[in-house]
Amino acid sequence: AFSYRLAPAHPYPAALQDGMSAFEKLVELGYPPNRIVILGISAGGNLALSIARELQKEKQVLPLAVVCMSPWSDLTLSGESIITLKKRDNSLRASYLRKAAKAYAANMALDDPAVSPLFADYTNFCPVLIQAGSEEILLSDSVRLYDRISAAGTAAKLHVFEHQSHGFQSYSSPDSYTALAEVNKFIQDLLLIQNGKEVEKNANRNS
C-alpha cells in the first residue's frame, strides 16, 4: 500500500503521479511489471484503473491485472443506483460525492476518462476483477464498468455481493473473506496462464 496526495489540496493529477511513481519504484526494485496487480477500493479503484491506463498510454508493459472493489468510476454520478439505492446505502451520500468529484477533478470535465475511467477505452487492456455490494449507490459504476470493459474484448469479471454495502471488503465478515479469497484465486489463475504461456514460448524457442 502506498500513500498518495489527496484532494482538495492536491487535485488531479497528483494522485495519479504518485501512483505511477509507486509502480515505477516496484519495477526499479526488480518486480516484473506483468506480475504486479493494482488493487483499489472506492476512489482507489478509480486510481488503480487510471494507473494501468496511463501505463498503456505510455506504451509500457501492463500489470498482470487490476482489481476494483466498489470502484467510483463515474464522477458525473450518472448511474441509476445513485437514486434507486440512496435509501439503502448506509455509507455514501450523493451530496458528498458531488463535492468530492469537484475537488478531485478541479478544472477537468467530470466525464473526462482521465478522472472518470468508466468512459475510457479498454481495448487491449489487462484483465479486471470488479467487486461491489448490492446496496451501494455506486453499484451502477461497477456494472457499467464491467459492460464497457467486456465490450472492448478485455477479460473482466464482476461479482455483486448481495446485502453488502460500499467497501465491505474492509470489514470482518464472511463475505469480506470470500471476496479476498476470490481476489487471490483470480490472481493465481492469471499467473498459471502466464506461466503456461512462458513455458510454451520457451519450448518453441528451443525446438
Disulfide bonds with the S-S distance in Angstrom:
none
